[in-house]
Every structure is written in structure tokens, then in C-alpha cells.
Amino acid sequence: MQLSPKQTGLALGLIVVVIVVLAFVLWTRTAPPAPQVAAGQTSNTPFGSQASATGSPGGGVQAPAPRPPSRVSPSNGTPFTNEEFLRRASGRATP
């Protein structure tokens, strides 16, 4: 079957349009859903509306976390302190 140059251009254009529409439909259908705002959240309270004791955003100042126990200390059965252990582990001579 022979097509005239005009028919060839129209057929090519139709194929391109079909591919673009198909790609657009697949792109929009496979995208993840838009995030939904949870109950109690607004742009002013992004973590929800929680009553704070001091009335300030974030609930006021919290105490710092306690320091974790040392992994290398004389109480664990090692005969030297953390500083001595680190000095020996790095290869530096002990004073």
C-alpha cells in the first residue's frame, strides 16, 4: 500500500499523538497518591493539635537525655579508663 507524502505525515502525527496520550495516561495513573492532611493537622500545627503545659509551641523545654553508660570502664572489668583504651587502640604510646 502506497501512501502519499501528506498521508504519511498524518499517519506519523497520529502515531505520535497516540503515544504521547498513552504515556500521559500511564504517567498519571501510576503516580503515588497526593498526601492527605491527618486529623488535627494544619499548616500552623503540622504535628497535630496537642495541648502544651506552658502554652508555647512544642510544649516547652525538655530536659536533656541522660548520658548512656560507658562501654569501656573499670567497672566492666577492664584495668584502664576510656582515655587509656583509646590511646592504646590508636597506637600512641602511653605516657
PDB file with one MODEL, atoms N, CA, C and O in Angstrom:
MODEL        1
ATOM      1  N   MET A   1       0.844  -1.173   0.000  1.00  0.00           N
ATOM      2  CA  MET A   1       0.000   0.000   0.000  1.00  0.00           C
ATOM      3  C   MET A   1       0.891   1.238   0.000  1.00  0.00           C
ATOM      4  O   MET A   1       1.765   1.392   0.852  1.00  0.00           O
ATOM      5  N   GLN A   2       0.661   2.086  -0.937  1.00  0.00           N
ATOM      6  CA  GLN A   2       1.421   3.326  -1.089  1.00  0.00           C
ATOM      7  C   GLN A   2       0.638   4.481  -0.484  1.00  0.00           C
ATOM      8  O   GLN A   2      -0.553   4.641  -0.749  1.00  0.00           O
ATOM      9  N   LEU A   3       1.319   5.291   0.334  1.00  0.00           N
ATOM     10  CA  LEU A   3       0.700   6.482   0.905  1.00  0.00           C
ATOM     11  C   LEU A   3       1.346   7.707   0.300  1.00  0.00           C
ATOM     12  O   LEU A   3       2.544   7.730   0.016  1.00  0.00           O
ATOM     13  N   SER A   4       0.534   8.714   0.111  1.00  0.00           N
ATOM     14  CA  SER A   4       1.087   9.965  -0.387  1.00  0.00           C
ATOM     15  C   SER A   4       1.879  10.627   0.743  1.00  0.00           C
ATOM     16  O   SER A   4       1.699  10.266   1.906  1.00  0.00           O
ATOM     17  N   PRO A   5       2.737  11.571   0.431  1.00  0.00           N
ATOM     18  CA  PRO A   5       3.510  12.248   1.478  1.00  0.00           C
ATOM     19  C   PRO A   5       2.612  12.904   2.534  1.00  0.00           C
ATOM     20  O   PRO A   5       2.973  12.938   3.711  1.00  0.00           O
ATOM     21  N   LYS A   6       1.480  13.409   2.140  1.00  0.00           N
ATOM     22  CA  LYS A   6       0.552  14.031   3.078  1.00  0.00           C
ATOM     23  C   LYS A   6      -0.028  12.970   4.018  1.00  0.00           C
ATOM     24  O   LYS A   6      -0.112  13.192   5.226  1.00  0.00           O
ATOM     25  N   GLN A   7      -0.422  11.835   3.477  1.00  0.00           N
ATOM     26  CA  GLN A   7      -0.977  10.755   4.297  1.00  0.00           C
ATOM     27  C   GLN A   7       0.081  10.184   5.239  1.00  0.00           C
ATOM     28  O   GLN A   7      -0.235   9.828   6.374  1.00  0.00           O
ATOM     29  N   THR A   8       1.320  10.095   4.787  1.00  0.00           N
ATOM     30  CA  THR A   8       2.402   9.603   5.634  1.00  0.00           C
ATOM     31  C   THR A   8       2.621  10.535   6.820  1.00  0.00           C
ATOM     32  O   THR A   8       2.808  10.071   7.945  1.00  0.00           O
ATOM     33  N   GLY A   9       2.599  11.828   6.583  1.00  0.00           N
ATOM     34  CA  GLY A   9       2.766  12.813   7.653  1.00  0.00           C
ATOM     35  C   GLY A   9       1.625  12.745   8.659  1.00  0.00           C
ATOM     36  O   GLY A   9       1.846  12.826   9.867  1.00  0.00           O
ATOM     37  N   LEU A  10       0.399  12.594   8.151  1.00  0.00           N
ATOM     38  CA  LEU A  10      -0.756  12.484   9.040  1.00  0.00           C
ATOM     39  C   LEU A  10      -0.690  11.200   9.865  1.00  0.00           C
ATOM     40  O   LEU A  10      -0.998  11.222  11.057  1.00  0.00           O
ATOM     41  N   ALA A  11      -0.300  10.099   9.261  1.00  0.00           N
ATOM     42  CA  ALA A  11      -0.196   8.836   9.983  1.00  0.00           C
ATOM     43  C   ALA A  11       0.887   8.924  11.053  1.00  0.00           C
ATOM     44  O   ALA A  11       0.688   8.459  12.176  1.00  0.00           O
ATOM     45  N   LEU A  12       2.019   9.510  10.717  1.00  0.00           N
ATOM     46  CA  LEU A  12       3.086   9.681  11.697  1.00  0.00           C
ATOM     47  C   LEU A  12       2.638  10.589  12.839  1.00  0.00           C
ATOM     48  O   LEU A  12       2.912  10.295  14.003  1.00  0.00           O
ATOM     49  N   GLY A  13       1.959  11.677  12.525  1.00  0.00           N
ATOM     50  CA  GLY A  13       1.450  12.583  13.554  1.00  0.00           C
ATOM     51  C   GLY A  13       0.451  11.896  14.460  1.00  0.00           C
ATOM     52  O   GLY A  13       0.469  12.102  15.674  1.00  0.00           O
ATOM     53  N   LEU A  14      -0.430  11.073  13.878  1.00  0.00           N
ATOM     54  CA  LEU A  14      -1.416  10.349  14.668  1.00  0.00           C
ATOM     55  C   LEU A  14      -0.735   9.349  15.598  1.00  0.00           C
ATOM     56  O   LEU A  14      -1.137   9.203  16.752  1.00  0.00           O
ATOM     57  N   ILE A  15       0.281   8.667  15.109  1.00  0.00           N
ATOM     58  CA  ILE A  15       1.016   7.725  15.954  1.00  0.00           C
ATOM     59  C   ILE A  15       1.694   8.451  17.109  1.00  0.00           C
ATOM     60  O   ILE A  15       1.662   7.969  18.242  1.00  0.00           O
ATOM     61  N   VAL A  16       2.303   9.594  16.843  1.00  0.00           N
ATOM     62  CA  VAL A  16       2.977  10.371  17.891  1.00  0.00           C
ATOM     63  C   VAL A  16       1.967  10.842  18.922  1.00  0.00           C
ATOM     64  O   VAL A  16       2.238  10.772  20.120  1.00  0.00           O
ATOM     65  N   VAL A  17       0.808  11.319  18.483  1.00  0.00           N
ATOM     66  CA  VAL A  17      -0.217  11.792  19.414  1.00  0.00           C
ATOM     67  C   VAL A  17      -0.716  10.636  20.283  1.00  0.00           C
ATOM     68  O   VAL A  17      -0.892  10.808  21.489  1.00  0.00           O
ATOM     69  N   VAL A  18      -0.943   9.482  19.700  1.00  0.00           N
ATOM     70  CA  VAL A  18      -1.415   8.321  20.457  1.00  0.00           C
ATOM     71  C   VAL A  18      -0.375   7.917  21.497  1.00  0.00           C
ATOM     72  O   VAL A  18      -0.733   7.604  22.632  1.00  0.00           O
ATOM     73  N   ILE A  19       0.906   7.917  21.130  1.00  0.00           N
ATOM     74  CA  ILE A  19       1.969   7.557  22.071  1.00  0.00           C
ATOM     75  C   ILE A  19       2.051   8.568  23.209  1.00  0.00           C
ATOM     76  O   ILE A  19       2.214   8.180  24.366  1.00  0.00           O
ATOM     77  N   VAL A  20       1.940   9.854  22.898  1.00  0.00           N
ATOM     78  CA  VAL A  20       2.007  10.887  23.936  1.00  0.00           C
ATOM     79  C   VAL A  20       0.821  10.762  24.887  1.00  0.00           C
ATOM     80  O   VAL A  20       0.999  10.848  26.101  1.00  0.00           O
ATOM     81  N   VAL A  21      -0.377  10.560  24.363  1.00  0.00           N
ATOM     82  CA  VAL A  21      -1.563  10.411  25.217  1.00  0.00           C
ATOM     83  C   VAL A  21      -1.441   9.162  26.078  1.00  0.00           C
ATOM     84  O   VAL A  21      -1.755   9.200  27.267  1.00  0.00           O
ATOM     85  N   LEU A  22      -0.993   8.069  25.499  1.00  0.00           N
ATOM     86  CA  LEU A  22      -0.822   6.838  26.256  1.00  0.00           C
ATOM     87  C   LEU A  22       0.223   7.020  27.362  1.00  0.00           C
ATOM     88  O   LEU A  22       0.017   6.567  28.488  1.00  0.00           O
ATOM     89  N   ALA A  23       1.331   7.673  27.052  1.00  0.00           N
ATOM     90  CA  ALA A  23       2.369   7.914  28.061  1.00  0.00           C
ATOM     91  C   ALA A  23       1.827   8.811  29.174  1.00  0.00           C
ATOM     92  O   ALA A  23       2.117   8.566  30.345  1.00  0.00           O
ATOM     93  N   PHE A  24       1.056   9.831  28.845  1.00  0.00           N
ATOM     94  CA  PHE A  24       0.478  10.722  29.849  1.00  0.00           C
ATOM     95  C   PHE A  24      -0.485   9.972  30.762  1.00  0.00           C
ATOM     96  O   PHE A  24      -0.453  10.155  31.979  1.00  0.00           O
ATOM     97  N   VAL A  25      -1.326   9.142  30.195  1.00  0.00           N
ATOM     98  CA  VAL A  25      -2.290   8.381  30.996  1.00  0.00           C
ATOM     99  C   VAL A  25      -1.555   7.425  31.924  1.00  0.00           C
ATOM    100  O   VAL A  25      -1.893   7.327  33.103  1.00  0.00           O
ATOM    101  N   LEU A  26      -0.555   6.719  31.407  1.00  0.00           N
ATOM    102  CA  LEU A  26       0.211   5.810  32.252  1.00  0.00           C
ATOM    103  C   LEU A  26       0.965   6.567  33.340  1.00  0.00           C
ATOM    104  O   LEU A  26       1.045   6.090  34.472  1.00  0.00           O
ATOM    105  N   TRP A  27       1.519   7.734  33.023  1.00  0.00           N
ATOM    106  CA  TRP A  27       2.276   8.531  33.988  1.00  0.00           C
ATOM    107  C   TRP A  27       1.369   9.000  35.119  1.00  0.00           C
ATOM    108  O   TRP A  27       1.761   8.937  36.284  1.00  0.00           O
ATOM    109  N   THR A  28       0.182   9.461  34.803  1.00  0.00           N
ATOM    110  CA  THR A  28      -0.710   9.982  35.846  1.00  0.00           C
ATOM    111  C   THR A  28      -1.361   8.868  36.649  1.00  0.00           C
ATOM    112  O   THR A  28      -1.665   9.072  37.825  1.00  0.00           O
ATOM    113  N   ARG A  29      -1.583   7.718  36.072  1.00  0.00           N
ATOM    114  CA  ARG A  29      -2.233   6.618  36.801  1.00  0.00           C
ATOM    115  C   ARG A  29      -1.275   5.895  37.727  1.00  0.00           C
ATOM    116  O   ARG A  29      -1.700   5.343  38.742  1.00  0.00           O
ATOM    117  N   THR A  30       0.010   5.885  37.399  1.00  0.00           N
ATOM    118  CA  THR A  30       0.968   5.155  38.222  1.00  0.00           C
ATOM    119  C   THR A  30       1.624   6.027  39.283  1.00  0.00           C
ATOM    120  O   THR A  30       2.425   5.522  40.070  1.00  0.00           O
ATOM    121  N   ALA A  31       1.316   7.305  39.330  1.00  0.00           N
ATOM    122  CA  ALA A  31       1.903   8.198  40.330  1.00  0.00           C
ATOM    123  C   ALA A  31       1.314   7.885  41.700  1.00  0.00           C
ATOM    124  O   ALA A  31       0.153   7.486  41.790  1.00  0.00           O
ATOM    125  N   PRO A  32       2.099   8.060  42.777  1.00  0.00           N
ATOM    126  CA  PRO A  32       1.560   7.823  44.112  1.00  0.00           C
ATOM    127  C   PRO A  32       0.492   8.858  44.439  1.00  0.00           C
ATOM    128  O   PRO A  32       0.523   9.963  43.898  1.00  0.00           O
ATOM    129  N   PRO A  33      -0.442   8.526  45.305  1.00  0.00           N
ATOM    130  CA  PRO A  33      -1.495   9.479  45.621  1.00  0.00           C
ATOM    131  C   PRO A  33      -0.940  10.687  46.373  1.00  0.00           C
ATOM    132  O   PRO A  33       0.084  10.600  47.051  1.00  0.00           O
ATOM    133  N   ALA A  34      -1.622  11.788  46.241  1.00  0.00           N
ATOM    134  CA  ALA A  34      -1.213  13.006  46.940  1.00  0.00           C
ATOM    135  C   ALA A  34      -1.389  12.807  48.437  1.00  0.00           C
ATOM    136  O   ALA A  34      -2.370  12.200  48.866  1.00  0.00           O
ATOM    137  N   PRO A  35      -0.450  13.310  49.241  1.00  0.00           N
ATOM    138  CA  PRO A  35      -0.573  13.119  50.684  1.00  0.00           C
ATOM    139  C   PRO A  35      -1.793  13.843  51.247  1.00  0.00           C
ATOM    140  O   PRO A  35      -2.140  14.939  50.807  1.00  0.00           O
ATOM    141  N   GLN A  36      -2.427  13.220  52.213  1.00  0.00           N
ATOM    142  CA  GLN A  36      -3.606  13.800  52.843  1.00  0.00           C
ATOM    143  C   GLN A  36      -3.230  14.312  54.227  1.00  0.00           C
ATOM    144  O   GLN A  36      -2.441  13.684  54.934  1.00  0.00           O
ATOM    145  N   VAL A  37      -3.784  15.426  54.603  1.00  0.00           N
ATOM    146  CA  VAL A  37      -3.530  16.006  55.916  1.00  0.00           C
ATOM    147  C   VAL A  37      -4.307  15.201  56.951  1.00  0.00           C
ATOM    148  O   VAL A  37      -5.508  14.976  56.803  1.00  0.00           O
ATOM    149  N   ALA A  38      -3.609  14.771  58.001  1.00  0.00           N
ATOM    150  CA  ALA A  38      -4.239  13.974  59.048  1.00  0.00           C
ATOM    151  C   ALA A  38      -5.150  14.840  59.913  1.00  0.00           C
ATOM    152  O   ALA A  38      -5.069  16.068  59.888  1.00  0.00           O
ATOM    153  N   ALA A  39      -6.005  14.190  60.668  1.00  0.00           N
ATOM    154  CA  ALA A  39      -6.929  14.907  61.536  1.00  0.00           C
ATOM    155  C   ALA A  39      -6.157  15.706  62.569  1.00  0.00           C
ATOM    156  O   ALA A  39      -5.229  15.188  63.190  1.00  0.00           O
ATOM    157  N   GLY A  40      -6.526  16.949  62.757  1.00  0.00           N
ATOM    158  CA  GLY A  40      -5.898  17.809  63.742  1.00  0.00           C
ATOM    159  C   GLY A  40      -4.678  18.550  63.226  1.00  0.00           C
ATOM    160  O   GLY A  40      -4.098  19.345  63.966  1.00  0.00           O
ATOM    161  N   GLN A  41      -4.269  18.321  61.993  1.00  0.00           N
ATOM    162  CA  GLN A  41      -3.103  18.996  61.447  1.00  0.00           C
ATOM    163  C   GLN A  41      -3.514  20.186  60.600  1.00  0.00           C
ATOM    164  O   GLN A  41      -4.497  20.135  59.861  1.00  0.00           O
ATOM    165  N   THR A  42      -2.743  21.257  60.722  1.00  0.00           N
ATOM    166  CA  THR A  42      -2.890  22.430  59.867  1.00  0.00           C
ATOM    167  C   THR A  42      -1.493  22.901  59.509  1.00  0.00           C
ATOM    168  O   THR A  42      -0.508  22.294  59.931  1.00  0.00           O
ATOM    169  N   SER A  43      -1.395  23.969  58.741  1.00  0.00           N
ATOM    170  CA  SER A  43      -0.072  24.498  58.434  1.00  0.00           C
ATOM    171  C   SER A  43       0.560  25.136  59.662  1.00  0.00           C
ATOM    172  O   SER A  43       1.784  25.241  59.742  1.00  0.00           O
ATOM    173  N   ASN A  44      -0.262  25.565  60.625  1.00  0.00           N
ATOM    174  CA  ASN A  44       0.268  26.138  61.863  1.00  0.00           C
ATOM    175  C   ASN A  44       0.638  25.070  62.878  1.00  0.00           C
ATOM    176  O   ASN A  44       1.533  25.290  63.695  1.00  0.00           O
ATOM    177  N   THR A  45      -0.023  23.920  62.850  1.00  0.00           N
ATOM    178  CA  THR A  45       0.280  22.816  63.760  1.00  0.00           C
ATOM    179  C   THR A  45       0.525  21.562  62.933  1.00  0.00           C
ATOM    180  O   THR A  45      -0.361  20.716  62.818  1.00  0.00           O
ATOM    181  N   PRO A  46       1.731  21.431  62.351  1.00  0.00           N
ATOM    182  CA  PRO A  46       1.985  20.307  61.462  1.00  0.00           C
ATOM    183  C   PRO A  46       2.023  18.957  62.159  1.00  0.00           C
ATOM    184  O   PRO A  46       1.879  17.930  61.496  1.00  0.00           O
ATOM    185  N   PHE A  47       2.213  18.920  63.490  1.00  0.00           N
ATOM    186  CA  PHE A  47       2.246  17.655  64.209  1.00  0.00           C
ATOM    187  C   PHE A  47       0.941  17.388  64.931  1.00  0.00           C
ATOM    188  O   PHE A  47       0.870  16.490  65.770  1.00  0.00           O
ATOM    189  N   GLY A  48      -0.070  18.138  64.627  1.00  0.00           N
ATOM    190  CA  GLY A  48      -1.360  17.948  65.270  1.00  0.00           C
ATOM    191  C   GLY A  48      -1.551  18.937  66.402  1.00  0.00           C
ATOM    192  O   GLY A  48      -0.610  19.611  66.819  1.00  0.00           O
ATOM    193  N   SER A  49      -2.769  19.017  66.891  1.00  0.00           N
ATOM    194  CA  SER A  49      -3.063  19.967  67.957  1.00  0.00           C
ATOM    195  C   SER A  49      -2.930  19.266  69.294  1.00  0.00           C
ATOM    196  O   SER A  49      -3.833  18.551  69.727  1.00  0.00           O
ATOM    197  N   GLN A  50      -1.787  19.478  69.947  1.00  0.00           N
ATOM    198  CA  GLN A  50      -1.540  18.907  71.257  1.00  0.00           C
ATOM    199  C   GLN A  50      -1.464  20.050  72.257  1.00  0.00           C
ATOM    200  O   GLN A  50      -0.819  21.068  72.003  1.00  0.00           O
ATOM    201  N   ALA A  51      -2.121  19.878  73.381  1.00  0.00           N
ATOM    202  CA  ALA A  51      -2.089  20.895  74.408  1.00  0.00           C
ATOM    203  C   ALA A  51      -0.740  20.857  75.108  1.00  0.00           C
ATOM    204  O   ALA A  51      -0.299  19.797  75.552  1.00  0.00           O
ATOM    205  N   SER A  52      -0.083  22.004  75.209  1.00  0.00           N
ATOM    206  CA  SER A  52       1.210  22.047  75.875  1.00  0.00           C
ATOM    207  C   SER A  52       1.045  22.640  77.266  1.00  0.00           C
ATOM    208  O   SER A  52       0.144  23.441  77.515  1.00  0.00           O
ATOM    209  N   ALA A  53       1.929  22.234  78.165  1.00  0.00           N
ATOM    210  CA  ALA A  53       1.830  22.682  79.551  1.00  0.00           C
ATOM    211  C   ALA A  53       2.151  24.156  79.683  1.00  0.00           C
ATOM    212  O   ALA A  53       1.547  24.845  80.505  1.00  0.00           O
ATOM    213  N   THR A  54       3.083  24.654  78.897  1.00  0.00           N
ATOM    214  CA  THR A  54       3.493  26.045  79.027  1.00  0.00           C
ATOM    215  C   THR A  54       2.764  26.954  78.059  1.00  0.00           C
ATOM    216  O   THR A  54       2.867  28.176  78.171  1.00  0.00           O
ATOM    217  N   GLY A  55       2.044  26.403  77.129  1.00  0.00           N
ATOM    218  CA  GLY A  55       1.343  27.222  76.150  1.00  0.00           C
ATOM    219  C   GLY A  55       2.221  27.626  74.987  1.00  0.00           C
ATOM    220  O   GLY A  55       1.762  28.335  74.092  1.00  0.00           O
ATOM    221  N   SER A  56       3.476  27.194  74.976  1.00  0.00           N
ATOM    222  CA  SER A  56       4.367  27.554  73.881  1.00  0.00           C
ATOM    223  C   SER A  56       4.354  26.459  72.825  1.00  0.00           C
ATOM    224  O   SER A  56       4.021  25.313  73.126  1.00  0.00           O
ATOM    225  N   PRO A  57       4.712  26.800  71.593  1.00  0.00           N
ATOM    226  CA  PRO A  57       4.763  25.765  70.570  1.00  0.00           C
ATOM    227  C   PRO A  57       5.817  24.728  70.929  1.00  0.00           C
ATOM    228  O   PRO A  57       6.914  25.081  71.363  1.00  0.00           O
ATOM    229  N   GLY A  58       5.500  23.478  70.756  1.00  0.00           N
ATOM    230  CA  GLY A  58       6.448  22.423  71.043  1.00  0.00           C
ATOM    231  C   GLY A  58       6.383  21.915  72.467  1.00  0.00           C
ATOM    232  O   GLY A  58       7.087  20.964  72.806  1.00  0.00           O
ATOM    233  N   GLY A  59       5.568  22.511  73.304  1.00  0.00           N
ATOM    234  CA  GLY A  59       5.403  22.011  74.663  1.00  0.00           C
ATOM    235  C   GLY A  59       6.461  22.456  75.640  1.00  0.00           C
ATOM    236  O   GLY A  59       6.566  21.869  76.717  1.00  0.00           O
ATOM    237  N   GLY A  60       7.248  23.458  75.323  1.00  0.00           N
ATOM    238  CA  GLY A  60       8.226  23.955  76.277  1.00  0.00           C
ATOM    239  C   GLY A  60       9.558  23.238  76.165  1.00  0.00           C
ATOM    240  O   GLY A  60       9.795  22.448  75.251  1.00  0.00           O
ATOM    241  N   VAL A  61      10.425  23.544  77.136  1.00  0.00           N
ATOM    242  CA  VAL A  61      11.781  22.995  77.128  1.00  0.00           C
ATOM    243  C   VAL A  61      11.782  21.643  77.823  1.00  0.00           C
ATOM    244  O   VAL A  61      11.188  21.471  78.887  1.00  0.00           O
ATOM    245  N   GLN A  62      12.458  20.694  77.204  1.00  0.00           N
ATOM    246  CA  GLN A  62      12.565  19.365  77.788  1.00  0.00           C
ATOM    247  C   GLN A  62      13.959  19.189  78.367  1.00  0.00           C
ATOM    248  O   GLN A  62      14.916  19.819  77.916  1.00  0.00           O
ATOM    249  N   ALA A  63      14.063  18.342  79.356  1.00  0.00           N
ATOM    250  CA  ALA A  63      15.362  18.040  79.954  1.00  0.00           C
ATOM    251  C   ALA A  63      16.185  17.225  78.964  1.00  0.00           C
ATOM    252  O   ALA A  63      15.626  16.454  78.185  1.00  0.00           O
ATOM    253  N   PRO A  64      17.510  17.388  78.985  1.00  0.00           N
ATOM    254  CA  PRO A  64      18.328  16.595  78.064  1.00  0.00           C
ATOM    255  C   PRO A  64      18.283  15.121  78.431  1.00  0.00           C
ATOM    256  O   PRO A  64      18.016  14.756  79.576  1.00  0.00           O
ATOM    257  N   ALA A  65      18.544  14.296  77.458  1.00  0.00           N
ATOM    258  CA  ALA A  65      18.538  12.848  77.669  1.00  0.00           C
ATOM    259  C   ALA A  65      19.694  12.471  78.578  1.00  0.00           C
ATOM    260  O   ALA A  65      20.740  13.121  78.547  1.00  0.00           O
ATOM    261  N   PRO A  66      19.526  11.431  79.389  1.00  0.00           N
ATOM    262  CA  PRO A  66      20.629  11.022  80.254  1.00  0.00           C
ATOM    263  C   PRO A  66      21.785  10.460  79.438  1.00  0.00           C
ATOM    264  O   PRO A  66      21.587   9.920  78.350  1.00  0.00           O
ATOM    265  N   ARG A  67      22.981  10.591  79.972  1.00  0.00           N
ATOM    266  CA  ARG A  67      24.171  10.107  79.279  1.00  0.00           C
ATOM    267  C   ARG A  67      24.196   8.584  79.342  1.00  0.00           C
ATOM    268  O   ARG A  67      23.997   8.007  80.412  1.00  0.00           O
ATOM    269  N   PRO A  68      24.435   7.931  78.214  1.00  0.00           N
ATOM    270  CA  PRO A  68      24.466   6.467  78.236  1.00  0.00           C
ATOM    271  C   PRO A  68      25.696   5.976  78.989  1.00  0.00           C
ATOM    272  O   PRO A  68      26.705   6.679  79.045  1.00  0.00           O
ATOM    273  N   PRO A  69      25.626   4.795  79.562  1.00  0.00           N
ATOM    274  CA  PRO A  69      26.790   4.280  80.289  1.00  0.00           C
ATOM    275  C   PRO A  69      27.940   3.996  79.334  1.00  0.00           C
ATOM    276  O   PRO A  69      27.728   3.659  78.169  1.00  0.00           O
ATOM    277  N   SER A  70      29.136   4.136  79.834  1.00  0.00           N
ATOM    278  CA  SER A  70      30.330   3.905  79.035  1.00  0.00           C
ATOM    279  C   SER A  70      30.469   2.418  78.747  1.00  0.00           C
ATOM    280  O   SER A  70      30.149   1.587  79.597  1.00  0.00           O
ATOM    281  N   ARG A  71      30.935   2.084  77.579  1.00  0.00           N
ATOM    282  CA  ARG A  71      31.114   0.681  77.227  1.00  0.00           C
ATOM    283  C   ARG A  71      32.455   0.146  77.729  1.00  0.00           C
ATOM    284  O   ARG A  71      32.605  -1.055  77.952  1.00  0.00           O
ATOM    285  N   VAL A  72      33.416   1.032  77.903  1.00  0.00           N
ATOM    286  CA  VAL A  72      34.730   0.611  78.371  1.00  0.00           C
ATOM    287  C   VAL A  72      35.027   1.411  79.620  1.00  0.00           C
ATOM    288  O   VAL A  72      35.319   2.604  79.540  1.00  0.00           O
ATOM    289  N   SER A  73      34.958   0.783  80.747  1.00  0.00           N
ATOM    290  CA  SER A  73      35.262   1.449  82.005  1.00  0.00           C
ATOM    291  C   SER A  73      35.780   0.418  82.990  1.00  0.00           C
ATOM    292  O   SER A  73      35.583  -0.781  82.790  1.00  0.00           O
ATOM    293  N   PRO A  74      36.438   0.863  84.050  1.00  0.00           N
ATOM    294  CA  PRO A  74      36.938  -0.094  85.030  1.00  0.00           C
ATOM    295  C   PRO A  74      35.831  -0.954  85.633  1.00  0.00           C
ATOM    296  O   PRO A  74      36.105  -2.074  86.065  1.00  0.00           O
ATOM    297  N   SER A  75      34.588  -0.469  85.676  1.00  0.00           N
ATOM    298  CA  SER A  75      33.507  -1.275  86.239  1.00  0.00           C
ATOM    299  C   SER A  75      33.135  -2.455  85.345  1.00  0.00           C
ATOM    300  O   SER A  75      32.481  -3.393  85.801  1.00  0.00           O
ATOM    301  N   ASN A  76      33.547  -2.419  84.065  1.00  0.00           N
ATOM    302  CA  ASN A  76      33.257  -3.526  83.157  1.00  0.00           C
ATOM    303  C   ASN A  76      34.344  -4.593  83.194  1.00  0.00           C
ATOM    304  O   ASN A  76      34.314  -5.533  82.400  1.00  0.00           O
ATOM    305  N   GLY A  77      35.306  -4.458  84.110  1.00  0.00           N
ATOM    306  CA  GLY A  77      36.347  -5.456  84.211  1.00  0.00           C
ATOM    307  C   GLY A  77      37.621  -5.103  83.474  1.00  0.00           C
ATOM    308  O   GLY A  77      38.555  -5.905  83.476  1.00  0.00           O
ATOM    309  N   THR A  78      37.706  -3.930  82.838  1.00  0.00           N
ATOM    310  CA  THR A  78      38.938  -3.535  82.163  1.00  0.00           C
ATOM    311  C   THR A  78      39.816  -2.780  83.147  1.00  0.00           C
ATOM    312  O   THR A  78      39.293  -2.041  83.982  1.00  0.00           O
ATOM    313  N   PRO A  79      41.133  -2.941  83.078  1.00  0.00           N
ATOM    314  CA  PRO A  79      42.022  -2.319  84.056  1.00  0.00           C
ATOM    315  C   PRO A  79      42.399  -0.877  83.735  1.00  0.00           C
ATOM    316  O   PRO A  79      43.266  -0.317  84.407  1.00  0.00           O
ATOM    317  N   PHE A  80      41.783  -0.258  82.734  1.00  0.00           N
ATOM    318  CA  PHE A  80      42.149   1.112  82.405  1.00  0.00           C
ATOM    319  C   PHE A  80      40.925   1.920  82.008  1.00  0.00           C
ATOM    320  O   PHE A  80      39.856   1.352  81.782  1.00  0.00           O
ATOM    321  N   THR A  81      41.064   3.236  81.919  1.00  0.00           N
ATOM    322  CA  THR A  81      39.958   4.149  81.635  1.00  0.00           C
ATOM    323  C   THR A  81      39.714   4.241  80.130  1.00  0.00           C
ATOM    324  O   THR A  81      40.455   3.674  79.327  1.00  0.00           O
ATOM    325  N   ASN A  82      38.659   4.967  79.772  1.00  0.00           N
ATOM    326  CA  ASN A  82      38.333   5.157  78.360  1.00  0.00           C
ATOM    327  C   ASN A  82      39.473   5.841  77.614  1.00  0.00           C
ATOM    328  O   ASN A  82      39.810   5.454  76.494  1.00  0.00           O
ATOM    329  N   GLU A  83      40.059   6.846  78.230  1.00  0.00           N
ATOM    330  CA  GLU A  83      41.135   7.580  77.563  1.00  0.00           C
ATOM    331  C   GLU A  83      42.328   6.661  77.307  1.00  0.00           C
ATOM    332  O   GLU A  83      42.929   6.703  76.233  1.00  0.00           O
ATOM    333  N   GLU A  84      42.674   5.821  78.306  1.00  0.00           N
ATOM    334  CA  GLU A  84      43.781   4.887  78.115  1.00  0.00           C
ATOM    335  C   GLU A  84      43.460   3.883  77.007  1.00  0.00           C
ATOM    336  O   GLU A  84      44.323   3.551  76.195  1.00  0.00           O
ATOM    337  N   PHE A  85      42.227   3.406  76.978  1.00  0.00           N
ATOM    338  CA  PHE A  85      41.826   2.447  75.945  1.00  0.00           C
ATOM    339  C   PHE A  85      41.944   3.062  74.562  1.00  0.00           C
ATOM    340  O   PHE A  85      42.474   2.437  73.643  1.00  0.00           O
ATOM    341  N   LEU A  86      41.447   4.299  74.408  1.00  0.00           N
ATOM    342  CA  LEU A  86      41.509   4.962  73.105  1.00  0.00           C
ATOM    343  C   LEU A  86      42.950   5.230  72.699  1.00  0.00           C
ATOM    344  O   LEU A  86      43.304   5.084  71.529  1.00  0.00           O
ATOM    345  N   ARG A  87      43.774   5.618  73.648  1.00  0.00           N
ATOM    346  CA  ARG A  87      45.177   5.878  73.353  1.00  0.00           C
ATOM    347  C   ARG A  87      45.858   4.586  72.894  1.00  0.00           C
ATOM    348  O   ARG A  87      46.615   4.601  71.923  1.00  0.00           O
ATOM    349  N   ARG A  88      45.596   3.471  73.579  1.00  0.00           N
ATOM    350  CA  ARG A  88      46.202   2.192  73.194  1.00  0.00           C
ATOM    351  C   ARG A  88      45.661   1.695  71.859  1.00  0.00           C
ATOM    352  O   ARG A  88      46.403   1.126  71.060  1.00  0.00           O
ATOM    353  N   ALA A  89      44.370   1.909  71.617  1.00  0.00           N
ATOM    354  CA  ALA A  89      43.762   1.447  70.370  1.00  0.00           C
ATOM    355  C   ALA A  89      44.281   2.228  69.174  1.00  0.00           C
ATOM    356  O   ALA A  89      44.375   1.678  68.077  1.00  0.00           O
ATOM    357  N   SER A  90      44.625   3.516  69.365  1.00  0.00           N
ATOM    358  CA  SER A  90      45.110   4.325  68.245  1.00  0.00           C
ATOM    359  C   SER A  90      46.582   4.084  67.969  1.00  0.00           C
ATOM    360  O   SER A  90      47.107   4.547  66.956  1.00  0.00           O
ATOM    361  N   GLY A  91      47.266   3.352  68.875  1.00  0.00           N
ATOM    362  CA  GLY A  91      48.674   3.048  68.622  1.00  0.00           C
ATOM    363  C   GLY A  91      49.623   4.023  69.252  1.00  0.00           C
ATOM    364  O   GLY A  91      50.835   3.849  69.129  1.00  0.00           O
ATOM    365  N   ARG A  92      49.129   5.059  69.932  1.00  0.00           N
ATOM    366  CA  ARG A  92      50.023   6.015  70.581  1.00  0.00           C
ATOM    367  C   ARG A  92      50.541   5.416  71.874  1.00  0.00           C
ATOM    368  O   ARG A  92      49.846   4.660  72.553  1.00  0.00           O
ATOM    369  N   ALA A  93      51.748   5.761  72.194  1.00  0.00           N
ATOM    370  CA  ALA A  93      52.378   5.239  73.413  1.00  0.00           C
ATOM    371  C   ALA A  93      51.730   5.854  74.641  1.00  0.00           C
ATOM    372  O   ALA A  93      51.305   7.009  74.605  1.00  0.00           O
ATOM    373  N   THR A  94      51.651   5.105  75.716  1.00  0.00           N
ATOM    374  CA  THR A  94      51.082   5.626  76.951  1.00  0.00           C
ATOM    375  C   THR A  94      52.123   6.439  77.678  1.00  0.00           C
ATOM    376  O   THR A  94      53.297   6.071  77.676  1.00  0.00           O
ATOM    377  N   PRO A  95      51.732   7.529  78.296  1.00  0.00           N
ATOM    378  CA  PRO A  95      52.711   8.384  78.980  1.00  0.00           C
ATOM    379  C   PRO A  95      53.181   7.758  80.276  1.00  0.00           C
ATOM    380  O   PRO A  95      54.005   8.341  80.980  1.00  0.00           O
TER     381      PRO A  95
ENDMDL
END
